[in-house]
Amino acid sequence: MSLQSNIMTEMKAAMKAKDQVALEALRAVKSALLLAKTEAGAGDELSEDEEIKLLQKLVKQRKDSAAIFIEQGREDLAEPELAQAAVIEKFLPEQLSTDEIAKIVDDIIAKTGAEGMKDMGKVMGMASKEMAGKADGKAISTIVKQKLA
């Protein structure tokens, strides 16, 4: 089943359950999908990679907003943002653990022969491709820096 049909099914369930937070998050995903499909040059359907990137972007936006709200002492505004992020994350593939990311980064460093921070771009490029949708870019970057330092 496509992401859009999954979203519609979940929206119906959220409407029946009167779950406003989930409904808001799902409507945001539906809107983002429609915008992506109608952009100039976009095909009729989005690839799975494009859908995952879109979902990751939406989750990141909500988490960043929540962090700003918490920083300003507005937990009342941060809570719904985090709840929406959790709803959207259900549609993302299973995320890799820190240990799994570290193992993949070790393999990439061994393959490329990277020997320091000068090779970070090469390692990050390969790691980002290999773990696209399965790990947060910030987490990958942190681990790569630790391994190359």
C-alpha positions as CSV (number, residue, x, y, z in Angstrom):
1,M,0.0,0.0,0.0
2,S,1.3,3.5,-0.9
3,L,2.2,6.1,1.7
4,Q,-0.7,8.3,0.6
5,S,-3.3,5.5,1.1
6,N,-1.7,4.7,4.5
7,I,-2.1,8.4,5.4
8,M,-5.7,8.4,4.3
9,T,-6.5,5.3,6.3
10,E,-4.8,6.7,9.4
11,M,-6.6,10.0,8.9
12,K,-10.0,8.3,8.9
13,A,-9.0,6.4,12.1
14,A,-7.9,9.7,13.8
15,M,-11.1,11.4,12.8
16,K,-13.2,8.6,14.3
17,A,-11.1,8.6,17.5
18,K,-11.3,12.4,17.6
19,D,-7.5,12.5,17.9
20,Q,-6.7,16.2,16.9
21,V,-2.9,15.9,17.3
22,A,-2.7,12.8,15.0
23,L,-5.1,14.4,12.6
24,E,-3.0,17.6,12.4
25,A,0.2,15.6,11.8
26,L,-1.5,13.4,9.1
27,R,-3.0,16.4,7.3
28,A,0.5,18.0,7.3
29,V,1.9,14.9,5.7
30,K,-0.9,14.8,3.1
31,S,-0.4,18.4,2.3
32,A,3.4,18.0,1.9
33,L,2.9,15.0,-0.4
34,L,0.5,16.9,-2.6
35,L,2.9,19.8,-2.8
36,A,5.8,17.6,-3.7
37,K,3.7,15.9,-6.5
38,T,2.6,19.2,-8.0
39,E,6.1,20.8,-8.0
40,A,7.5,21.6,-11.4
41,G,9.3,18.6,-12.8
42,A,7.9,16.2,-10.3
43,G,6.4,13.0,-11.8
44,D,2.9,11.7,-11.0
45,E,4.2,9.6,-8.2
46,L,7.0,10.1,-5.6
47,S,9.7,7.4,-5.2
48,E,10.0,5.7,-1.8
49,D,13.2,7.7,-1.2
50,E,11.5,11.0,-1.9
51,E,8.7,10.0,0.5
52,I,11.1,9.1,3.3
53,K,13.0,12.4,2.8
54,L,9.8,14.3,3.0
55,L,8.7,12.5,6.2
56,Q,12.1,13.0,7.8
57,K,11.9,16.7,6.9
58,L,8.5,17.0,8.6
59,V,9.7,15.2,11.7
60,K,12.8,17.4,11.9
61,Q,10.7,20.6,11.6
62,R,8.6,19.5,14.5
63,K,11.5,18.5,16.7
64,D,13.3,21.7,16.0
65,S,10.2,23.7,16.8
66,A,9.8,21.8,20.1
67,A,13.4,22.4,21.0
68,I,12.9,26.2,20.5
69,F,9.7,26.1,22.5
70,I,11.4,24.2,25.4
71,E,14.3,26.6,25.3
72,Q,11.8,29.5,25.7
73,G,10.1,27.8,28.6
74,R,6.9,27.0,26.6
75,E,6.4,23.2,27.2
76,D,2.7,23.7,26.5
77,L,3.6,24.4,22.8
78,A,6.4,21.8,22.6
79,E,4.2,18.9,23.7
80,P,1.9,18.9,20.6
81,E,5.0,19.3,18.3
82,L,6.7,16.2,19.8
83,A,3.4,14.3,19.6
84,Q,3.0,15.1,15.9
85,A,6.6,14.1,15.3
86,A,5.9,10.7,16.9
87,V,2.8,10.2,14.7
88,I,4.8,11.0,11.5
89,E,7.7,8.8,12.6
90,K,5.4,5.7,12.5
91,F,5.6,5.9,8.7
92,L,9.4,6.0,8.6
93,P,11.5,2.8,8.3
94,E,13.0,1.4,11.5
95,Q,15.8,3.6,12.7
96,L,19.3,2.2,13.3
97,S,20.8,2.2,16.8
98,T,24.0,4.1,17.6
99,D,25.9,0.8,17.6
100,E,24.6,-0.2,14.2
101,I,25.5,3.2,12.8
102,A,29.0,2.9,14.3
103,K,29.5,-0.5,12.8
104,I,28.5,0.7,9.3
105,V,30.8,3.8,9.7
106,D,33.7,1.5,10.7
107,D,33.1,-0.6,7.5
108,I,33.0,2.6,5.3
109,I,36.2,3.9,6.9
110,A,37.9,0.5,6.3
111,K,36.7,0.5,2.7
112,T,37.9,4.1,1.9
113,G,41.0,4.0,4.0
114,A,40.0,7.3,5.7
115,E,42.7,8.6,8.1
116,G,41.4,11.8,9.6
117,M,39.1,14.7,9.4
118,K,40.3,15.5,5.9
119,D,38.4,12.4,4.7
120,M,35.1,13.3,6.5
121,G,33.3,14.4,3.4
122,K,34.1,11.1,1.6
123,V,32.9,9.0,4.6
124,M,29.8,11.1,5.2
125,G,28.8,10.9,1.5
126,M,29.0,7.1,1.5
127,A,27.4,6.8,5.0
128,S,24.5,9.1,4.1
129,K,23.8,7.1,0.9
130,E,24.0,3.7,2.7
131,M,21.8,4.8,5.7
132,A,19.4,7.1,3.9
133,G,16.1,7.0,5.8
134,K,17.4,4.7,8.5
135,A,19.4,7.1,10.5
136,D,19.5,10.8,11.3
137,G,22.2,12.8,9.5
138,K,23.2,14.5,12.7
139,A,23.8,11.1,14.4
140,I,25.8,9.9,11.5
141,S,27.9,13.0,11.5
142,T,28.6,12.8,15.2
143,I,29.8,9.2,15.0
144,V,31.9,9.9,11.9
145,K,33.6,12.8,13.7
146,Q,34.3,10.5,16.7
147,K,35.8,7.8,14.6
148,L,38.0,10.1,12.5
149,A,39.2,12.3,15.3
